[in-house]
Amino acid sequence: MSTQEKTQPKRAYHSPRRQEQAHHTRERIIQAAVRQLKEKGYANMSLDSIAREAGVASQTVYAVCGSKKGALARILESTVAEQKYDKIRDSIPQMKTGEERVATMARFHSLMQHNSASGFELMRGAGVISPELAELEKDNDMMLYEKSLQSIRQMAASGMLKKGLSVEDATDLYWAYSAPGIYRRLVLVRGWSMEKYTEQMTRIFRFLLLDENEKDGGQKKDSGTEETGRA
């Protein structure tokens, strides 16, 4: 065997079946963590107890979660897993009118808030200590900010953003009004339905973000074009 053959690195082997098994193992661990959190509370939950519940080795749980706080993060990630919203998120830049765009943005964030809220309510009920919960909520806020920034940049690129409103200010407004705290107060405390919440968020985003020419299905823009043509 030549020296070149001896030193040649082995190619990584990616098996779809192995990846699927890893995904199922991760899901079992997350579901076990949810059950442990509900039954024992945060103080009495441990990574070892999660491993026993999931029927896997403790080392596997440590690899997936790293710590008890990491287990909480994995639970939250599972509630807002991107694949659940890919279809809606990917449809946002395809909306032809500003009205459709803000309505889809409102629906996207409503679903995100609905699912993440269930995770946070579980943690509050399980007695998760405040500093750790606050840090997780901050991480969730920043994740939502990045998604808000992406949507606003797409609006600006399509010429739908209100004139005089910067991308930065528009992102701050969109992010603030779609914050988890607002959802929690209106839906969980005041009892709004998801439909009502989404409808009202659409109205707010329309008022705050949408250029006048994009309102009412772009009729103002079309009307202006017709008047220019007649002149």
Secondary structure, DSSP 8 states (H G I E B T S, - for coil): --HHHHH--------HHHHHHHHHHHHHHHHHHHHHHHHH-TTT--HHHHHHHHTS-HHHHHHHHSSHHHHHHHHHHHHT-GGGTHHHHHHGGG-SSHHHHHHHHHHHHHHHHHHHHHHHHHHHHTT--HHHHHHHHHHHHHHHHHHHHHHHHHHHHTT-B-TT--HHHHHHHHHHHT-HHHHIIIIIIS---HHHHHHHHHHHHHHHHB-GGGGGGGHHHHHHHHHHHH-
